[in-house]
């Protein structure tokens, strides 16, 4: 009798495993209520290996999202998922990351994203129309979800060969670097002050996706002429000769 029960238990375990393994991903996705600012395109595959052809987040379109769940991690009750998206044949962001801790603190690690700089620039409340050139790369070693945004954030941002076109003139900005961190639950981006613009700036992401930023531009002898023409739009200089930047 015990042998029969053991065999039956093993059979049922394998049966349930394969039953779950072949559940269509779109069946599961349809049961999940997503935020209003996220829209999904066609979902295909199983819950272990699935693909979403497009994901629209606010005004950013992400193509060809591939999701692979490590089945062994689910047995250990700590599901781990590898996600890739974009590619050289598609417009929009390109990158990859690992996500785990769905049953406790959601953690994202080994993230790399390459995004068109102009895509981001057009979403910022800038004082004059600006077209940004080249791409911005974001690397996150670890991000732990918290309130209102994070518990931990370690990473960096780089805009290589940065350039903008403003007032019909292209302005080279050199390479801009920034550090990503978590301060009092908010995701913070701090620009490296060693840059060709003489800009110090800190931006933060708060609850509900609200973005704000503060900093200063300190004019110097090598400041591009196109940037000098923009200065009157920034207001008056303070006692230290700086122009305040804020949004």
TAMO-V73355 format. One record per backbone hydrogen bond with DSSP energy under -1.0 kcal/mol. CO is the residue of the C=O (numbers start at 0). NH is the residue of the N-H. E is the energy in kcal/mol with one decimal. If there is no record, write none. Layout:
CO | NH | E
CO | NH | E
//
This chain:
0 | 4 | -2.5
1 | 5 | -2.5
2 | 6 | -2.6
3 | 7 | -2.7
4 | 8 | -2.6
5 | 9 | -2.4
6 | 10 | -2.5
7 | 11 | -2.7
8 | 12 | -2.4
9 | 13 | -2.4
10 | 14 | -2.7
11 | 15 | -2.8
12 | 16 | -2.3
13 | 17 | -2.5
14 | 18 | -2.4
15 | 19 | -2.7
16 | 20 | -2.5
17 | 21 | -1.5
19 | 22 | -1.6
22 | 46 | -1.1
23 | 27 | -1.2
24 | 28 | -2.7
25 | 29 | -2.0
27 | 30 | -1.4
28 | 31 | -1.6
34 | 37 | -1.8
36 | 57 | -2.4
38 | 55 | -3.0
41 | 52 | -2.2
43 | 50 | -2.4
44 | 24 | -2.8
47 | 68 | -2.9
48 | 45 | -1.9
49 | 66 | -2.9
50 | 43 | -2.6
51 | 64 | -2.9
52 | 63 | -2.3
53 | 40 | -2.9
54 | 61 | -3.1
55 | 38 | -2.3
56 | 59 | -2.7
59 | 56 | -2.8
61 | 54 | -2.5
62 | 85 | -3.2
64 | 51 | -2.7
65 | 83 | -2.1
66 | 49 | -2.4
67 | 81 | -2.7
70 | 74 | -1.1
71 | 75 | -1.2
72 | 77 | -2.7
73 | 76 | -1.3
79 | 69 | -2.8
80 | 98 | -2.8
81 | 67 | -2.5
82 | 96 | -2.1
83 | 65 | -2.9
84 | 94 | -2.3
86 | 89 | -1.7
93 | 113 | -3.0
94 | 84 | -2.2
95 | 111 | -2.4
96 | 82 | -2.8
97 | 108 | -2.4
98 | 80 | -3.0
99 | 106 | -3.3
100 | 103 | -1.5
105 | 144 | -2.8
106 | 99 | -2.3
107 | 142 | -2.5
108 | 97 | -2.5
110 | 139 | -2.1
111 | 95 | -1.9
112 | 137 | -3.0
113 | 93 | -2.1
114 | 135 | -3.0
115 | 119 | -1.1
116 | 120 | -2.3
117 | 121 | -2.2
119 | 122 | -1.5
120 | 123 | -1.5
123 | 125 | -1.9
130 | 164 | -2.6
133 | 116 | -2.3
135 | 114 | -2.6
136 | 157 | -2.5
137 | 112 | -2.4
138 | 155 | -2.7
139 | 110 | -2.4
141 | 153 | -2.3
142 | 107 | -3.0
143 | 150 | -3.4
143 | 151 | -1.2
148 | 145 | -1.6
151 | 143 | -2.6
153 | 140 | -2.2
153 | 141 | -1.5
154 | 179 | -2.4
155 | 138 | -2.7
156 | 177 | -2.4
157 | 136 | -3.0
158 | 175 | -2.1
161 | 172 | -3.3
162 | 132 | -3.0
163 | 170 | -3.7
164 | 130 | -1.9
165 | 168 | -1.4
168 | 165 | -2.5
170 | 163 | -2.1
173 | 161 | -2.4
175 | 158 | -3.0
176 | 191 | -3.2
177 | 156 | -2.5
178 | 189 | -2.5
179 | 154 | -1.3
180 | 187 | -3.4
182 | 185 | -2.0
184 | 148 | -2.0
184 | 149 | -1.7
185 | 182 | -2.7
186 | 204 | -2.9
187 | 180 | -2.4
188 | 202 | -2.5
189 | 178 | -2.4
192 | 194 | -2.0
197 | 217 | -2.7
199 | 215 | -2.7
200 | 190 | -2.8
201 | 213 | -2.5
202 | 188 | -3.2
203 | 211 | -2.0
204 | 186 | -1.4
205 | 208 | -1.5
206 | 209 | -1.1
209 | 205 | -3.1
211 | 203 | -2.9
212 | 246 | -1.8
213 | 201 | -2.8
214 | 244 | -3.0
215 | 199 | -2.6
216 | 242 | -2.7
219 | 222 | -1.7
223 | 227 | -1.9
224 | 228 | -1.9
226 | 230 | -1.1
229 | 232 | -2.1
230 | 233 | -2.0
237 | 240 | -2.1
241 | 237 | -2.2
242 | 216 | -2.6
244 | 214 | -2.0
//
